Amino acid sequence: MARKKQNRGAMGSLDSLLDTMTNVVGVLIVVLIVTQVNVSSAAKRIRANLPEVTVPMMMELREKDEKVQERLAELRDPAEVKPEEVEKAREELQVLVAERKELKETEARFKKLDLEVAIIEQKIEQLKQQWEAERGQMAQIRSEIEEKEDDLKSRKPRLVRLPNPRVPEKEAREVLLIVRGGRLLHFDRAAILDVIAAKIRPRKDLLSRDPKYKNRYDRKKIMPVLESLKESNPLYRFEFKLHPNGNIQLDCYPRDGKGETVEDLAKPRAVGIDVMNDAGEARNYLRFLVTRDSFEPYIAMRRMAEKRQIPVGWKFSDDVVRQSFYLHERKIRATPDPDWKPAPPKPPPPKPDPGKNPPAKKEPTEDILD
């Protein structure tokens, strides 16, 4: 019986320990014990890893700390900072500011240079493309030159007559011929004036009633009559221009497609050949006005005239070949504009100085034939 009691008492104490360990408080106690054990072991490891600090090392660290504290105190109190240090710091600051400004300028220059380099590269690329295009054109031109060179080599040589400048005879009159569009037109100025005068001179009703302008035509009456003659000539179109002083200008424009070609001149009773024959009989000379598209036909027409031993001259003209003159050559004038005033007379020329040689008179220009 006694043994059983002792065994029960021992088991009762173990039960209370198990109860304590299994409840919440017991768990916290176990965690606290483990933590203390880990902290103590960690502290031992830290102490073991720390370097050994000697007394001289400790003294050196204290001196450095004191210097830092003194420097901080000086910076907190500007009055204790030395002027030399302030000036030195200011100079260093100015140097830094200047260097910063220079760096910014250098950076800006580099950016500008980068932009210029990009532009130059773009231009170089454009020039390369242009060079390639011109290279192709040059190759094409070279091939065309080679073809034309072969063509010229295969052609027979042509005889060319050199110009023979000379002055026409004094009694000779000019006969004007126009070579335009490969066609020959005779411009007979006198005949055109005679036809217009024959239309105007009989019209006494067109004369002005103002006694101050006797034998002049009323400017308001004559212009409609002249305008009606604009298309009266089969070879030339007329335009009339009335000037404020009463002079009437006539502009003659050759009509397109009118005139005779080289083939037409080879036919019998060609008008151009008759004009050449008449000029040769009257010992007159021919003057050709040649447009840029009619030089070859002009050469052929010139040879026709030279075969008849007629003197010939020529000059280039524009494509319009307008011929202008005034109707007062046939005494056809209009009354001036009411607001028109004659120009003041020119002052007389200064009298020559007897002590100086008089200026040489300019000789009139001579009409030269080639």
HELIX and SHEET records of a PDB file:
HELIX    1   1 ALA A    2  THR A   22  1                                  21    
HELIX    2   2 VAL A   24  ASN A   49  1                                  26    
HELIX    3   3 VAL A   55  ARG A   76  1                                  22    
HELIX    4   4 PRO A   78  GLU A   80  5                                   3    
HELIX    5   5 PRO A   83  SER A  154  1                                  72    
HELIX    6   6 ARG A  189  ILE A  200  1                                  12    
HELIX    7   7 LYS A  204  LEU A  206  5                                   3    
HELIX    8   8 PRO A  211  TYR A  213  5                                   3    
HELIX    9   9 ARG A  219  GLU A  227  1                                   9    
HELIX   10  10 VAL A  262  LEU A  265  1                                   4    
HELIX   11  11 VAL A  271  GLU A  281  1                                  11    
HELIX   12  12 PHE A  295  LYS A  307  1                                  13    
HELIX   13  13 LEU A  327  ARG A  330  5                                   4    
SHEET    1   A 4 ARG A 183  PHE A 187  0                                        
SHEET    2   A 4 GLU A 174  ARG A 180 -1                                        
SHEET    3   A 4 TYR A 285  VAL A 290  1                                        
SHEET    4   A 4 VAL A 312  PHE A 316  1                                        
SHEET    1   B 3 TYR A 236  LEU A 242  0                                        
SHEET    2   B 3 ILE A 248  PRO A 254 -1                                        
SHEET    3   B 3 GLN A 323  TYR A 326 -1                                        
END                                                                             
